[in-house]
Amino acid sequence: MLSATPQRLIFAGFTSVFAAGVWFAGPAGTVEQAQEVQVHAVAGTVSWLEGSGGNVGVCAGPDGVLVIDDQMKPIEPKLVAAIESISKAPWRFVLNTHFHGDHTGNNATFGLRAPIVAQANVRTRLLDDKGKNGAMAASGLPVVTFEDGLELHLNGEDIRVKHYPHAHTDGDSVVFFAKANVVHMGDLFFAERFPFVDLDGGGSVRGLIAAVDEILKTLPDDVKIIAGHGPQSTKVELAAYRDMLVDSVKLVGDAQRAGKTLAQMKQDKVLSKYSSLAWQFISEDTFLETIARELGVK
């Protein structure tokens, strides 16, 4: 049995925050209220929506609407209105990129509008989640699941969905729109900030690096990237993110080989070169703790 060390308690807290769909607005721990939803056209039939939680993808056209992720419960009316401002066509599918509550918070109601699709581990974790809100309601569970991937043919798009195991979680999917030349990365990409890697949810920093490496090899240079969090990005920015991940693991590994403890690494600020990527949820020390835990640093 794992002992309840302060480090493990911290990560358990992060996991429950994401899984329960709670989003902290600042150090004082106040909860963010439902904000306005901004609609961003990307290319072709693809748009993305910015609101409370992870970025939502929308593919809308004559065949109907595909919704990728659905943020947190308080934003539901505004999110639905934003989707309907793009298209009032029937919803065909709701696709979850992973199980965290800031991406699945409206599953229970969105699942009444269209079938929910996700990697098999997402359904398992939503069934087993014992976070703040308990297990997902039956209407919010994926009814179409897959192991490695699937393809959807909708609105003139060939949409490829691929599973990347043990990255941000163990159920991550990335969505590729071939004709629009757009990719929705889910939380494999936190643009302009440190990522949250859910080690307790099957994630791995090194697995995340491997996934981003593989994705970069398949993307055209002019691809448009929808991040799980943060602004629309380019392949150059995704490559810089990958380089930051690789270098961060090296910096922590070098300190570990030099005999440094986690406390000493924090004191030495081994990730200080990336301090500008800190944000309200993942600080420089938090990301250091994630890497240190994975590498077995005490």
N, C-alpha and C positions, 0 to 999 in steps of 0.2 A: 504494500500500500504506500502511496506517495504521502510524504509528510506535508502538513499545511504550513510551508515556509512562507514568509512575507512575499517572496517573489511569486510563488504559485498563487497566493491569494490575490495579488495584483492582476495576474493574467486571468484568473477566474472571473474577476470583476470586469475586465475588458470584454471577455467572451460573453458574459451575461448581458452587458450593455448592448452589444451589437445584436445578440440573439433576441433580446426582448424589444428591440427597436427604440431604445432610449438614447437620446443624443444630447450630450452635455454642451452647453453654450460657453462655458468658461471655467476657470479654476474653482470658482465658488460652487460649482455643481448644479447650477440652475438649468432647468430643462428648456430647450429651445421650443418655442411655440411654432405652430404651422405658419410658414412664411409664404410669400408669393411664389408661384411657379413661373419660371422663365422658359420660353420655347425658343430653341435654336435649330434652324434648318441646317442640315449638313450637306447632303447631296442626294439627288434622285428622290426616292420615296422615304428617305431616312431623316429623322430629326432626333434631337435629345432634349430632355427636360431637366431643369435644375430647380430643386426645391428643398425639402427636408429629408435628407438621407442620400442614398446613392443615386447617381445619375440614371435617369430612365431613358431607354431607347424606344422609338416608335417607327414602325414601317407602315405607312398608310397608302392605300391605293384602291383600285377597283375591286380587288379581291377581299378587302377588309383591312383590319388593323391588327398588327402584331405589337404587343407591349412587352418591353424587356425591363423587368424589375418594377417594383411599385412602392418604394419608399416607406414612410411610416404612417400609422393610422391617422393622426391629426390632419394630415395634408390631403386626405382623400377627396373632399369636394373640389378643392382647387386643382388637384391632379387630374381628376376626371374632366373638369372643364377645360383644362389645357389640352388634353388628348383630343377632346371633341372640337377644340378650335382648329385642330389640324384636319380632322376628318370625323364626320358623324356616321361613317360606315360601321357595320357590325364588327365587334371584336372577334378575331379568329383564334388567337392564342395569347396567353400570358406566359412569358418565359422567365424563370428565375436563374440568375447567374450563379447564385449560391444561397445558403440558408439564412444568413444574418438578417435580423429584424429591420434594419434600415434599408433592406432591399425586398423584403417579403411582408412588410407591415400591413399591406392592404390585400394580401392574398385571399383572406376569408371572403371579402366582398367581390374582389376582381375575379375570383374563381367561379362566382355565380354568373359572370358575364361571358367567360370563355375558358376552355380547358387550360390548366396550368401544366407547363412542360418544364422538366428539370432533370439534371443528372440524378441517378438513383440515390446517391448519398444524401442529396438535399431532402428527399422525402423521408429517409430514415431519420435524419437529424431533426426535422420538423416534428416528426412523430414522437421523438424521444426528448425533445427540449423541455427542460424543467426550469426554465428561466422565469422571469417576473410574470409573464403572461401564461405560463404553462404550455402544454402541447398545442400545436396549431389546430384550429377548427377543421373539421372534415372538408368543408368547402374550400379551404385554403391549401389543401395538400395537392402536390402534383399528381395528375391522373395519367400523364404520359411521361415515362421515365426511360432513360437510356444509360448505357455504360460509357462508351467511348465518344459517341457523337451521333448526329443525325443531320438531315438536310430538309429544309422547307422551301417550297417553290410558291412564292406569293408576290403579287403585285409586280410581276415581271422580274423579280429578283430570285437568284439562286442563293439561298441563305444557308451557310454551313455553320453548324454549332459543334464545337469540339471541347471535350473534357480534358483538363490538365490536372492530374492527380497531385495531391500534397503540395499545393502552392500557397494561396491565401487560406484555403480550407482544403478539405478532401473532396469537395463537390463543385469546384469551379468550372464554369463554362465560358468560352469566348465565342462571340457571334460575328461571323464574317459575311459582309454583303459584297458579293463579287462585282456586280455591275456598278453599284454606287461607289465602290472602292472605299468602303467604310468598315471599321471594326469596332465593336463594343467589347471592351476588355473586362468588364466587371471589376472586381477588386484586385485583379492581377496588376492593375496600374492605378496608383494614387498620384495624380499629376501635381507636381510642384510641392510635394510633401512626403514625409516618411510614411511608409505603408504600415498598416496593421496586419500582422501575420498571426493568425489564430492557431497557435501550436496545439491548444487543447481541442480544436476543431479539425485536426488532421492536417494543418498547414505546416510549412517549412520554408525558411528563408532560402535555403539552397534549392529547394524544389521550385520556389518562385523564380529564382534566377534561371533555372533550367527551362521553365515554361516560357519566360520572356525571351530567352535566347532562341528557343524554337520558333516562337511567333515572329520575331524579327526577321528570321531567315525566309519567311513566307510572304512578308508584306512588301508591296510596291513602295518605291521611295516617296510617292506623292499620296500615300494613303491618309485618310482622315481618321483620327483615333478619338473615340469616346471613352474617357477614363471612368472608372468606378466612382471616383471623387476628383473634383478639380476641373479645370477648363479643357476644352477640346484641344487636342495636341497633334503633333507630327511624329513621324518615325524617328527623326533626329532627337526629339525630346524623350521618346520611349527608350532609345539607345542610351541616352545620358542617365536615365533612371536605372537601367540595367547596370551601367558602369558604377553608379553610386552603390547599388546593392553589392556588387562584387567587391568593391573597394572597402565597404563597411565590414563585410565578413573577414576580409584580409586584415584590416586594422585590429579587429577584435582577436582574430586568430594569432596575429603577431604578438599582441600583448599577453595572450594566454601562454604562448611558448616562452615568453620572457618571465613567466612566473607570476604575472599580475592577477590579483583577485578582482572580482566585479567591483568592489568598493574602490580599489585602486584605479581601475579603468575609469570609473566615474570621476574620481578626483583628477585624473590626468586628462579628462575630456577627450578621449580617443576619437570621438566622432565630431569634434568641434568644427572641422572643415565643412560639415553639412548642417550646421546649426540653423541655417536659414530655412531648412525643410521642416523644422518643428512646427507643430500646430496644436490646437486645443486638446486633441485626443492623444497624439503620439509625440512626446517630447524627445529630445536627443537622448536622454537617459532611458526613456521607455524603449526606444528602438535598440539601444545598447543592451538592455536587459533581455530583449527578445533573442538577439543573436547569441548573447552569452548563455542563455538557457539552452539553446539548441546545441551549442558547442560544448556544453557541460562545464562551463566556468562556474566556480563557486564564489 
